[in-house]
Amino acid sequence: MHSTLIVARMDPDASVDVAKLFAEFDAGDMPHRMGTRRRQLFSYRGLYFHLQDFDSDNGGELIEEAKSDPRFVRISDDLKPFIQAYDPATWRSPADAMANRFYHWESA
């Protein structure tokens, strides 16, 4: 399984709206198309964490392919009022907001 973690800024009061947008998005076939196995959203003191687990290591490639899908474009636009780049000066794409894993452990 492959995971990505996106870090951004979010007003904590927006969590209900953001969760609703993702619930609607995840109810369709887009997660399957992107190879998404699990999505988890977290907030902490004005920060937003979006943990996404994929069936395989090619999740990034599948997301790149899905970016032009109108449903992907729509949720990206719908999230803009709620999610802001962690560092707007350096943000160009979601890849600029992805945390780098530096340790991993799992049960055998």
Phi and psi restraints in degrees (range 20) as a CNS / XPLOR table:
assign (resid 1 and name C) (resid 2 and name N)
       (resid 2 and name CA) (resid 2 and name C) 1.0 -113.5 20.0 2
assign (resid 2 and name N) (resid 2 and name CA)
       (resid 2 and name C) (resid 3 and name N) 1.0 141.3 20.0 2
assign (resid 2 and name C) (resid 3 and name N)
       (resid 3 and name CA) (resid 3 and name C) 1.0 -127.2 20.0 2
assign (resid 3 and name N) (resid 3 and name CA)
       (resid 3 and name C) (resid 4 and name N) 1.0 149.0 20.0 2
assign (resid 3 and name C) (resid 4 and name N)
       (resid 4 and name CA) (resid 4 and name C) 1.0 -129.3 20.0 2
assign (resid 4 and name N) (resid 4 and name CA)
       (resid 4 and name C) (resid 5 and name N) 1.0 149.2 20.0 2
assign (resid 4 and name C) (resid 5 and name N)
       (resid 5 and name CA) (resid 5 and name C) 1.0 -129.8 20.0 2
assign (resid 5 and name N) (resid 5 and name CA)
       (resid 5 and name C) (resid 6 and name N) 1.0 115.2 20.0 2
assign (resid 5 and name C) (resid 6 and name N)
       (resid 6 and name CA) (resid 6 and name C) 1.0 -98.6 20.0 2
assign (resid 6 and name N) (resid 6 and name CA)
       (resid 6 and name C) (resid 7 and name N) 1.0 133.7 20.0 2
assign (resid 6 and name C) (resid 7 and name N)
       (resid 7 and name CA) (resid 7 and name C) 1.0 -116.1 20.0 2
assign (resid 7 and name N) (resid 7 and name CA)
       (resid 7 and name C) (resid 8 and name N) 1.0 130.3 20.0 2
assign (resid 7 and name C) (resid 8 and name N)
       (resid 8 and name CA) (resid 8 and name C) 1.0 -149.1 20.0 2
assign (resid 8 and name N) (resid 8 and name CA)
       (resid 8 and name C) (resid 9 and name N) 1.0 -170.5 20.0 2
assign (resid 8 and name C) (resid 9 and name N)
       (resid 9 and name CA) (resid 9 and name C) 1.0 -112.0 20.0 2
assign (resid 9 and name N) (resid 9 and name CA)
       (resid 9 and name C) (resid 10 and name N) 1.0 142.8 20.0 2
assign (resid 9 and name C) (resid 10 and name N)
       (resid 10 and name CA) (resid 10 and name C) 1.0 -153.0 20.0 2
assign (resid 10 and name N) (resid 10 and name CA)
       (resid 10 and name C) (resid 11 and name N) 1.0 135.8 20.0 2
assign (resid 10 and name C) (resid 11 and name N)
       (resid 11 and name CA) (resid 11 and name C) 1.0 -66.1 20.0 2
assign (resid 11 and name N) (resid 11 and name CA)
       (resid 11 and name C) (resid 12 and name N) 1.0 126.4 20.0 2
assign (resid 11 and name C) (resid 12 and name N)
       (resid 12 and name CA) (resid 12 and name C) 1.0 -54.3 20.0 2
assign (resid 12 and name N) (resid 12 and name CA)
       (resid 12 and name C) (resid 13 and name N) 1.0 -28.8 20.0 2
assign (resid 12 and name C) (resid 13 and name N)
       (resid 13 and name CA) (resid 13 and name C) 1.0 -69.0 20.0 2
assign (resid 13 and name N) (resid 13 and name CA)
       (resid 13 and name C) (resid 14 and name N) 1.0 -13.8 20.0 2
assign (resid 13 and name C) (resid 14 and name N)
       (resid 14 and name CA) (resid 14 and name C) 1.0 -85.4 20.0 2
assign (resid 14 and name N) (resid 14 and name CA)
       (resid 14 and name C) (resid 15 and name N) 1.0 -4.7 20.0 2
assign (resid 14 and name C) (resid 15 and name N)
       (resid 15 and name CA) (resid 15 and name C) 1.0 -58.9 20.0 2
assign (resid 15 and name N) (resid 15 and name CA)
       (resid 15 and name C) (resid 16 and name N) 1.0 -37.3 20.0 2
assign (resid 15 and name C) (resid 16 and name N)
       (resid 16 and name CA) (resid 16 and name C) 1.0 -65.4 20.0 2
assign (resid 16 and name N) (resid 16 and name CA)
       (resid 16 and name C) (resid 17 and name N) 1.0 -43.8 20.0 2
assign (resid 16 and name C) (resid 17 and name N)
       (resid 17 and name CA) (resid 17 and name C) 1.0 -65.2 20.0 2
assign (resid 17 and name N) (resid 17 and name CA)
       (resid 17 and name C) (resid 18 and name N) 1.0 -42.6 20.0 2
assign (resid 17 and name C) (resid 18 and name N)
       (resid 18 and name CA) (resid 18 and name C) 1.0 -66.1 20.0 2
assign (resid 18 and name N) (resid 18 and name CA)
       (resid 18 and name C) (resid 19 and name N) 1.0 -43.2 20.0 2
assign (resid 18 and name C) (resid 19 and name N)
       (resid 19 and name CA) (resid 19 and name C) 1.0 -61.4 20.0 2
assign (resid 19 and name N) (resid 19 and name CA)
       (resid 19 and name C) (resid 20 and name N) 1.0 -39.7 20.0 2
assign (resid 19 and name C) (resid 20 and name N)
       (resid 20 and name CA) (resid 20 and name C) 1.0 -63.7 20.0 2
assign (resid 20 and name N) (resid 20 and name CA)
       (resid 20 and name C) (resid 21 and name N) 1.0 -43.1 20.0 2
assign (resid 20 and name C) (resid 21 and name N)
       (resid 21 and name CA) (resid 21 and name C) 1.0 -60.4 20.0 2
assign (resid 21 and name N) (resid 21 and name CA)
       (resid 21 and name C) (resid 22 and name N) 1.0 -44.1 20.0 2
assign (resid 21 and name C) (resid 22 and name N)
       (resid 22 and name CA) (resid 22 and name C) 1.0 -71.1 20.0 2
assign (resid 22 and name N) (resid 22 and name CA)
       (resid 22 and name C) (resid 23 and name N) 1.0 -34.2 20.0 2
assign (resid 22 and name C) (resid 23 and name N)
       (resid 23 and name CA) (resid 23 and name C) 1.0 -61.3 20.0 2
assign (resid 23 and name N) (resid 23 and name CA)
       (resid 23 and name C) (resid 24 and name N) 1.0 -42.6 20.0 2
assign (resid 23 and name C) (resid 24 and name N)
       (resid 24 and name CA) (resid 24 and name C) 1.0 -66.1 20.0 2
assign (resid 24 and name N) (resid 24 and name CA)
       (resid 24 and name C) (resid 25 and name N) 1.0 -42.9 20.0 2
assign (resid 24 and name C) (resid 25 and name N)
       (resid 25 and name CA) (resid 25 and name C) 1.0 -63.6 20.0 2
assign (resid 25 and name N) (resid 25 and name CA)
       (resid 25 and name C) (resid 26 and name N) 1.0 -45.2 20.0 2
assign (resid 25 and name C) (resid 26 and name N)
       (resid 26 and name CA) (resid 26 and name C) 1.0 -73.8 20.0 2
assign (resid 26 and name N) (resid 26 and name CA)
       (resid 26 and name C) (resid 27 and name N) 1.0 -15.6 20.0 2
assign (resid 26 and name C) (resid 27 and name N)
       (resid 27 and name CA) (resid 27 and name C) 1.0 -73.1 20.0 2
assign (resid 27 and name N) (resid 27 and name CA)
       (resid 27 and name C) (resid 28 and name N) 1.0 -18.1 20.0 2
assign (resid 27 and name C) (resid 28 and name N)
       (resid 28 and name CA) (resid 28 and name C) 1.0 -92.2 20.0 2
assign (resid 28 and name N) (resid 28 and name CA)
       (resid 28 and name C) (resid 29 and name N) 1.0 -158.4 20.0 2
assign (resid 28 and name C) (resid 29 and name N)
       (resid 29 and name CA) (resid 29 and name C) 1.0 -94.6 20.0 2
assign (resid 29 and name N) (resid 29 and name CA)
       (resid 29 and name C) (resid 30 and name N) 1.0 0.3 20.0 2
assign (resid 29 and name C) (resid 30 and name N)
       (resid 30 and name CA) (resid 30 and name C) 1.0 -60.6 20.0 2
assign (resid 30 and name N) (resid 30 and name CA)
       (resid 30 and name C) (resid 31 and name N) 1.0 -42.9 20.0 2
assign (resid 30 and name C) (resid 31 and name N)
       (resid 31 and name CA) (resid 31 and name C) 1.0 -57.0 20.0 2
assign (resid 31 and name N) (resid 31 and name CA)
       (resid 31 and name C) (resid 32 and name N) 1.0 -41.8 20.0 2
assign (resid 31 and name C) (resid 32 and name N)
       (resid 32 and name CA) (resid 32 and name C) 1.0 -63.5 20.0 2
assign (resid 32 and name N) (resid 32 and name CA)
       (resid 32 and name C) (resid 33 and name N) 1.0 -42.9 20.0 2
assign (resid 32 and name C) (resid 33 and name N)
       (resid 33 and name CA) (resid 33 and name C) 1.0 -61.6 20.0 2
assign (resid 33 and name N) (resid 33 and name CA)
       (resid 33 and name C) (resid 34 and name N) 1.0 -34.4 20.0 2
assign (resid 33 and name C) (resid 34 and name N)
       (resid 34 and name CA) (resid 34 and name C) 1.0 -89.3 20.0 2
assign (resid 34 and name N) (resid 34 and name CA)
       (resid 34 and name C) (resid 35 and name N) 1.0 -3.9 20.0 2
assign (resid 34 and name C) (resid 35 and name N)
       (resid 35 and name CA) (resid 35 and name C) 1.0 77.5 20.0 2
assign (resid 35 and name N) (resid 35 and name CA)
       (resid 35 and name C) (resid 36 and name N) 1.0 19.1 20.0 2
assign (resid 35 and name C) (resid 36 and name N)
       (resid 36 and name CA) (resid 36 and name C) 1.0 -75.7 20.0 2
assign (resid 36 and name N) (resid 36 and name CA)
       (resid 36 and name C) (resid 37 and name N) 1.0 125.4 20.0 2
assign (resid 36 and name C) (resid 37 and name N)
       (resid 37 and name CA) (resid 37 and name C) 1.0 -95.0 20.0 2
assign (resid 37 and name N) (resid 37 and name CA)
       (resid 37 and name C) (resid 38 and name N) 1.0 -37.4 20.0 2
assign (resid 37 and name C) (resid 38 and name N)
       (resid 38 and name CA) (resid 38 and name C) 1.0 -154.4 20.0 2
assign (resid 38 and name N) (resid 38 and name CA)
       (resid 38 and name C) (resid 39 and name N) 1.0 142.8 20.0 2
assign (resid 38 and name C) (resid 39 and name N)
       (resid 39 and name CA) (resid 39 and name C) 1.0 -127.6 20.0 2
assign (resid 39 and name N) (resid 39 and name CA)
       (resid 39 and name C) (resid 40 and name N) 1.0 133.5 20.0 2
assign (resid 39 and name C) (resid 40 and name N)
       (resid 40 and name CA) (resid 40 and name C) 1.0 -132.8 20.0 2
assign (resid 40 and name N) (resid 40 and name CA)
       (resid 40 and name C) (resid 41 and name N) 1.0 136.1 20.0 2
assign (resid 40 and name C) (resid 41 and name N)
       (resid 41 and name CA) (resid 41 and name C) 1.0 -116.9 20.0 2
assign (resid 41 and name N) (resid 41 and name CA)
       (resid 41 and name C) (resid 42 and name N) 1.0 135.4 20.0 2
assign (resid 41 and name C) (resid 42 and name N)
       (resid 42 and name CA) (resid 42 and name C) 1.0 -132.1 20.0 2
assign (resid 42 and name N) (resid 42 and name CA)
       (resid 42 and name C) (resid 43 and name N) 1.0 153.2 20.0 2
assign (resid 42 and name C) (resid 43 and name N)
       (resid 43 and name CA) (resid 43 and name C) 1.0 -133.9 20.0 2
assign (resid 43 and name N) (resid 43 and name CA)
       (resid 43 and name C) (resid 44 and name N) 1.0 149.7 20.0 2
assign (resid 43 and name C) (resid 44 and name N)
       (resid 44 and name CA) (resid 44 and name C) 1.0 -156.0 20.0 2
assign (resid 44 and name N) (resid 44 and name CA)
       (resid 44 and name C) (resid 45 and name N) 1.0 112.2 20.0 2
assign (resid 44 and name C) (resid 45 and name N)
       (resid 45 and name CA) (resid 45 and name C) 1.0 47.4 20.0 2
assign (resid 45 and name N) (resid 45 and name CA)
       (resid 45 and name C) (resid 46 and name N) 1.0 51.2 20.0 2
assign (resid 45 and name C) (resid 46 and name N)
       (resid 46 and name CA) (resid 46 and name C) 1.0 85.9 20.0 2
assign (resid 46 and name N) (resid 46 and name CA)
       (resid 46 and name C) (resid 47 and name N) 1.0 1.9 20.0 2
assign (resid 46 and name C) (resid 47 and name N)
       (resid 47 and name CA) (resid 47 and name C) 1.0 -105.1 20.0 2
assign (resid 47 and name N) (resid 47 and name CA)
       (resid 47 and name C) (resid 48 and name N) 1.0 151.1 20.0 2
assign (resid 47 and name C) (resid 48 and name N)
       (resid 48 and name CA) (resid 48 and name C) 1.0 -121.1 20.0 2
assign (resid 48 and name N) (resid 48 and name CA)
       (resid 48 and name C) (resid 49 and name N) 1.0 131.5 20.0 2
assign (resid 48 and name C) (resid 49 and name N)
       (resid 49 and name CA) (resid 49 and name C) 1.0 -124.9 20.0 2
assign (resid 49 and name N) (resid 49 and name CA)
       (resid 49 and name C) (resid 50 and name N) 1.0 126.0 20.0 2
assign (resid 49 and name C) (resid 50 and name N)
       (resid 50 and name CA) (resid 50 and name C) 1.0 -120.2 20.0 2
assign (resid 50 and name N) (resid 50 and name CA)
       (resid 50 and name C) (resid 51 and name N) 1.0 101.7 20.0 2
assign (resid 50 and name C) (resid 51 and name N)
       (resid 51 and name CA) (resid 51 and name C) 1.0 -97.5 20.0 2
assign (resid 51 and name N) (resid 51 and name CA)
       (resid 51 and name C) (resid 52 and name N) 1.0 122.9 20.0 2
assign (resid 51 and name C) (resid 52 and name N)
       (resid 52 and name CA) (resid 52 and name C) 1.0 -126.5 20.0 2
assign (resid 52 and name N) (resid 52 and name CA)
       (resid 52 and name C) (resid 53 and name N) 1.0 126.7 20.0 2
assign (resid 52 and name C) (resid 53 and name N)
       (resid 53 and name CA) (resid 53 and name C) 1.0 -106.5 20.0 2
assign (resid 53 and name N) (resid 53 and name CA)
       (resid 53 and name C) (resid 54 and name N) 1.0 138.3 20.0 2
assign (resid 53 and name C) (resid 54 and name N)
       (resid 54 and name CA) (resid 54 and name C) 1.0 -117.4 20.0 2
assign (resid 54 and name N) (resid 54 and name CA)
       (resid 54 and name C) (resid 55 and name N) 1.0 155.0 20.0 2
assign (resid 54 and name C) (resid 55 and name N)
       (resid 55 and name CA) (resid 55 and name C) 1.0 -62.4 20.0 2
assign (resid 55 and name N) (resid 55 and name CA)
       (resid 55 and name C) (resid 56 and name N) 1.0 -32.2 20.0 2
assign (resid 55 and name C) (resid 56 and name N)
       (resid 56 and name CA) (resid 56 and name C) 1.0 -145.3 20.0 2
assign (resid 56 and name N) (resid 56 and name CA)
       (resid 56 and name C) (resid 57 and name N) 1.0 177.3 20.0 2
assign (resid 56 and name C) (resid 57 and name N)
       (resid 57 and name CA) (resid 57 and name C) 1.0 -72.6 20.0 2
assign (resid 57 and name N) (resid 57 and name CA)
       (resid 57 and name C) (resid 58 and name N) 1.0 -5.0 20.0 2
assign (resid 57 and name C) (resid 58 and name N)
       (resid 58 and name CA) (resid 58 and name C) 1.0 -94.9 20.0 2
assign (resid 58 and name N) (resid 58 and name CA)
       (resid 58 and name C) (resid 59 and name N) 1.0 20.5 20.0 2
assign (resid 58 and name C) (resid 59 and name N)
       (resid 59 and name CA) (resid 59 and name C) 1.0 -57.6 20.0 2
assign (resid 59 and name N) (resid 59 and name CA)
       (resid 59 and name C) (resid 60 and name N) 1.0 -39.9 20.0 2
assign (resid 59 and name C) (resid 60 and name N)
       (resid 60 and name CA) (resid 60 and name C) 1.0 -61.6 20.0 2
assign (resid 60 and name N) (resid 60 and name CA)
       (resid 60 and name C) (resid 61 and name N) 1.0 -40.1 20.0 2
assign (resid 60 and name C) (resid 61 and name N)
       (resid 61 and name CA) (resid 61 and name C) 1.0 -65.7 20.0 2
assign (resid 61 and name N) (resid 61 and name CA)
       (resid 61 and name C) (resid 62 and name N) 1.0 -42.1 20.0 2
assign (resid 61 and name C) (resid 62 and name N)
       (resid 62 and name CA) (resid 62 and name C) 1.0 -66.5 20.0 2
assign (resid 62 and name N) (resid 62 and name CA)
       (resid 62 and name C) (resid 63 and name N) 1.0 -36.2 20.0 2
assign (resid 62 and name C) (resid 63 and name N)
       (resid 63 and name CA) (resid 63 and name C) 1.0 -66.1 20.0 2
assign (resid 63 and name N) (resid 63 and name CA)
       (resid 63 and name C) (resid 64 and name N) 1.0 -41.1 20.0 2
assign (resid 63 and name C) (resid 64 and name N)
       (resid 64 and name CA) (resid 64 and name C) 1.0 -58.3 20.0 2
assign (resid 64 and name N) (resid 64 and name CA)
       (resid 64 and name C) (resid 65 and name N) 1.0 -40.9 20.0 2
assign (resid 64 and name C) (resid 65 and name N)
       (resid 65 and name CA) (resid 65 and name C) 1.0 -67.2 20.0 2
assign (resid 65 and name N) (resid 65 and name CA)
       (resid 65 and name C) (resid 66 and name N) 1.0 -33.6 20.0 2
assign (resid 65 and name C) (resid 66 and name N)
       (resid 66 and name CA) (resid 66 and name C) 1.0 -80.2 20.0 2
assign (resid 66 and name N) (resid 66 and name CA)
       (resid 66 and name C) (resid 67 and name N) 1.0 -16.1 20.0 2
assign (resid 66 and name C) (resid 67 and name N)
       (resid 67 and name CA) (resid 67 and name C) 1.0 -56.8 20.0 2
assign (resid 67 and name N) (resid 67 and name CA)
       (resid 67 and name C) (resid 68 and name N) 1.0 -27.5 20.0 2
assign (resid 67 and name C) (resid 68 and name N)
       (resid 68 and name CA) (resid 68 and name C) 1.0 -88.2 20.0 2
assign (resid 68 and name N) (resid 68 and name CA)
       (resid 68 and name C) (resid 69 and name N) 1.0 -7.6 20.0 2
assign (resid 68 and name C) (resid 69 and name N)
       (resid 69 and name CA) (resid 69 and name C) 1.0 -66.1 20.0 2
assign (resid 69 and name N) (resid 69 and name CA)
       (resid 69 and name C) (resid 70 and name N) 1.0 133.1 20.0 2
assign (resid 69 and name C) (resid 70 and name N)
       (resid 70 and name CA) (resid 70 and name C) 1.0 -55.5 20.0 2
assign (resid 70 and name N) (resid 70 and name CA)
       (resid 70 and name C) (resid 71 and name N) 1.0 -31.0 20.0 2
assign (resid 70 and name C) (resid 71 and name N)
       (resid 71 and name CA) (resid 71 and name C) 1.0 -69.7 20.0 2
assign (resid 71 and name N) (resid 71 and name CA)
       (resid 71 and name C) (resid 72 and name N) 1.0 -37.5 20.0 2
assign (resid 71 and name C) (resid 72 and name N)
       (resid 72 and name CA) (resid 72 and name C) 1.0 -68.4 20.0 2
assign (resid 72 and name N) (resid 72 and name CA)
       (resid 72 and name C) (resid 73 and name N) 1.0 -44.0 20.0 2
assign (resid 72 and name C) (resid 73 and name N)
       (resid 73 and name CA) (resid 73 and name C) 1.0 -60.8 20.0 2
assign (resid 73 and name N) (resid 73 and name CA)
       (resid 73 and name C) (resid 74 and name N) 1.0 -43.0 20.0 2
assign (resid 73 and name C) (resid 74 and name N)
       (resid 74 and name CA) (resid 74 and name C) 1.0 -63.3 20.0 2
assign (resid 74 and name N) (resid 74 and name CA)
       (resid 74 and name C) (resid 75 and name N) 1.0 -46.5 20.0 2
assign (resid 74 and name C) (resid 75 and name N)
       (resid 75 and name CA) (resid 75 and name C) 1.0 -67.8 20.0 2
assign (resid 75 and name N) (resid 75 and name CA)
       (resid 75 and name C) (resid 76 and name N) 1.0 -35.4 20.0 2
assign (resid 75 and name C) (resid 76 and name N)
       (resid 76 and name CA) (resid 76 and name C) 1.0 -60.3 20.0 2
assign (resid 76 and name N) (resid 76 and name CA)
       (resid 76 and name C) (resid 77 and name N) 1.0 -44.5 20.0 2
assign (resid 76 and name C) (resid 77 and name N)
       (resid 77 and name CA) (resid 77 and name C) 1.0 -67.5 20.0 2
assign (resid 77 and name N) (resid 77 and name CA)
       (resid 77 and name C) (resid 78 and name N) 1.0 -40.8 20.0 2
assign (resid 77 and name C) (resid 78 and name N)
       (resid 78 and name CA) (resid 78 and name C) 1.0 -66.0 20.0 2
assign (resid 78 and name N) (resid 78 and name CA)
       (resid 78 and name C) (resid 79 and name N) 1.0 -27.9 20.0 2
assign (resid 78 and name C) (resid 79 and name N)
       (resid 79 and name CA) (resid 79 and name C) 1.0 -81.1 20.0 2
assign (resid 79 and name N) (resid 79 and name CA)
       (resid 79 and name C) (resid 80 and name N) 1.0 -18.6 20.0 2
assign (resid 79 and name C) (resid 80 and name N)
       (resid 80 and name CA) (resid 80 and name C) 1.0 -54.5 20.0 2
assign (resid 80 and name N) (resid 80 and name CA)
       (resid 80 and name C) (resid 81 and name N) 1.0 -39.2 20.0 2
assign (resid 80 and name C) (resid 81 and name N)
       (resid 81 and name CA) (resid 81 and name C) 1.0 -67.3 20.0 2
assign (resid 81 and name N) (resid 81 and name CA)
       (resid 81 and name C) (resid 82 and name N) 1.0 -17.6 20.0 2
assign (resid 81 and name C) (resid 82 and name N)
       (resid 82 and name CA) (resid 82 and name C) 1.0 -108.3 20.0 2
assign (resid 82 and name N) (resid 82 and name CA)
       (resid 82 and name C) (resid 83 and name N) 1.0 -30.5 20.0 2
assign (resid 82 and name C) (resid 83 and name N)
       (resid 83 and name CA) (resid 83 and name C) 1.0 -114.6 20.0 2
assign (resid 83 and name N) (resid 83 and name CA)
       (resid 83 and name C) (resid 84 and name N) 1.0 127.0 20.0 2
assign (resid 83 and name C) (resid 84 and name N)
       (resid 84 and name CA) (resid 84 and name C) 1.0 -117.6 20.0 2
assign (resid 84 and name N) (resid 84 and name CA)
       (resid 84 and name C) (resid 85 and name N) 1.0 150.1 20.0 2
assign (resid 84 and name C) (resid 85 and name N)
       (resid 85 and name CA) (resid 85 and name C) 1.0 -59.0 20.0 2
assign (resid 85 and name N) (resid 85 and name CA)
       (resid 85 and name C) (resid 86 and name N) 1.0 143.7 20.0 2
assign (resid 85 and name C) (resid 86 and name N)
       (resid 86 and name CA) (resid 86 and name C) 1.0 -61.5 20.0 2
assign (resid 86 and name N) (resid 86 and name CA)
       (resid 86 and name C) (resid 87 and name N) 1.0 -44.6 20.0 2
assign (resid 86 and name C) (resid 87 and name N)
       (resid 87 and name CA) (resid 87 and name C) 1.0 -130.3 20.0 2
assign (resid 87 and name N) (resid 87 and name CA)
       (resid 87 and name C) (resid 88 and name N) 1.0 91.5 20.0 2
assign (resid 87 and name C) (resid 88 and name N)
       (resid 88 and name CA) (resid 88 and name C) 1.0 -57.6 20.0 2
assign (resid 88 and name N) (resid 88 and name CA)
       (resid 88 and name C) (resid 89 and name N) 1.0 -26.1 20.0 2
assign (resid 88 and name C) (resid 89 and name N)
       (resid 89 and name CA) (resid 89 and name C) 1.0 -69.2 20.0 2
assign (resid 89 and name N) (resid 89 and name CA)
       (resid 89 and name C) (resid 90 and name N) 1.0 -25.9 20.0 2
assign (resid 89 and name C) (resid 90 and name N)
       (resid 90 and name CA) (resid 90 and name C) 1.0 -112.1 20.0 2
assign (resid 90 and name N) (resid 90 and name CA)
       (resid 90 and name C) (resid 91 and name N) 1.0 -6.9 20.0 2
assign (resid 90 and name C) (resid 91 and name N)
       (resid 91 and name CA) (resid 91 and name C) 1.0 -78.2 20.0 2
assign (resid 91 and name N) (resid 91 and name CA)
       (resid 91 and name C) (resid 92 and name N) 1.0 124.8 20.0 2
assign (resid 91 and name C) (resid 92 and name N)
       (resid 92 and name CA) (resid 92 and name C) 1.0 -124.1 20.0 2
assign (resid 92 and name N) (resid 92 and name CA)
       (resid 92 and name C) (resid 93 and name N) 1.0 -28.9 20.0 2
assign (resid 92 and name C) (resid 93 and name N)
       (resid 93 and name CA) (resid 93 and name C) 1.0 -156.3 20.0 2
assign (resid 93 and name N) (resid 93 and name CA)
       (resid 93 and name C) (resid 94 and name N) 1.0 169.5 20.0 2
assign (resid 93 and name C) (resid 94 and name N)
       (resid 94 and name CA) (resid 94 and name C) 1.0 -55.2 20.0 2
assign (resid 94 and name N) (resid 94 and name CA)
       (resid 94 and name C) (resid 95 and name N) 1.0 -27.8 20.0 2
assign (resid 94 and name C) (resid 95 and name N)
       (resid 95 and name CA) (resid 95 and name C) 1.0 -60.5 20.0 2
assign (resid 95 and name N) (resid 95 and name CA)
       (resid 95 and name C) (resid 96 and name N) 1.0 -28.3 20.0 2
assign (resid 95 and name C) (resid 96 and name N)
       (resid 96 and name CA) (resid 96 and name C) 1.0 -75.0 20.0 2
assign (resid 96 and name N) (resid 96 and name CA)
       (resid 96 and name C) (resid 97 and name N) 1.0 -8.3 20.0 2
assign (resid 96 and name C) (resid 97 and name N)
       (resid 97 and name CA) (resid 97 and name C) 1.0 -112.1 20.0 2
assign (resid 97 and name N) (resid 97 and name CA)
       (resid 97 and name C) (resid 98 and name N) 1.0 5.4 20.0 2
assign (resid 97 and name C) (resid 98 and name N)
       (resid 98 and name CA) (resid 98 and name C) 1.0 -87.5 20.0 2
assign (resid 98 and name N) (resid 98 and name CA)
       (resid 98 and name C) (resid 99 and name N) 1.0 130.6 20.0 2
assign (resid 98 and name C) (resid 99 and name N)
       (resid 99 and name CA) (resid 99 and name C) 1.0 -72.7 20.0 2
assign (resid 99 and name N) (resid 99 and name CA)
       (resid 99 and name C) (resid 100 and name N) 1.0 152.7 20.0 2
assign (resid 99 and name C) (resid 100 and name N)
       (resid 100 and name CA) (resid 100 and name C) 1.0 -100.2 20.0 2
assign (resid 100 and name N) (resid 100 and name CA)
       (resid 100 and name C) (resid 101 and name N) 1.0 122.6 20.0 2
assign (resid 100 and name C) (resid 101 and name N)
       (resid 101 and name CA) (resid 101 and name C) 1.0 -73.3 20.0 2
assign (resid 101 and name N) (resid 101 and name CA)
       (resid 101 and name C) (resid 102 and name N) 1.0 131.6 20.0 2
assign (resid 101 and name C) (resid 102 and name N)
       (resid 102 and name CA) (resid 102 and name C) 1.0 -120.0 20.0 2
assign (resid 102 and name N) (resid 102 and name CA)
       (resid 102 and name C) (resid 103 and name N) 1.0 0.1 20.0 2
assign (resid 102 and name C) (resid 103 and name N)
       (resid 103 and name CA) (resid 103 and name C) 1.0 -156.5 20.0 2
assign (resid 103 and name N) (resid 103 and name CA)
       (resid 103 and name C) (resid 104 and name N) 1.0 142.5 20.0 2
assign (resid 103 and name C) (resid 104 and name N)
       (resid 104 and name CA) (resid 104 and name C) 1.0 -147.8 20.0 2
assign (resid 104 and name N) (resid 104 and name CA)
       (resid 104 and name C) (resid 105 and name N) 1.0 137.3 20.0 2
assign (resid 104 and name C) (resid 105 and name N)
       (resid 105 and name CA) (resid 105 and name C) 1.0 -141.5 20.0 2
assign (resid 105 and name N) (resid 105 and name CA)
       (resid 105 and name C) (resid 106 and name N) 1.0 144.0 20.0 2
assign (resid 105 and name C) (resid 106 and name N)
       (resid 106 and name CA) (resid 106 and name C) 1.0 -147.6 20.0 2
assign (resid 106 and name N) (resid 106 and name CA)
       (resid 106 and name C) (resid 107 and name N) 1.0 153.7 20.0 2
assign (resid 106 and name C) (resid 107 and name N)
       (resid 107 and name CA) (resid 107 and name C) 1.0 -66.9 20.0 2
assign (resid 107 and name N) (resid 107 and name CA)
       (resid 107 and name C) (resid 108 and name N) 1.0 141.9 20.0 2
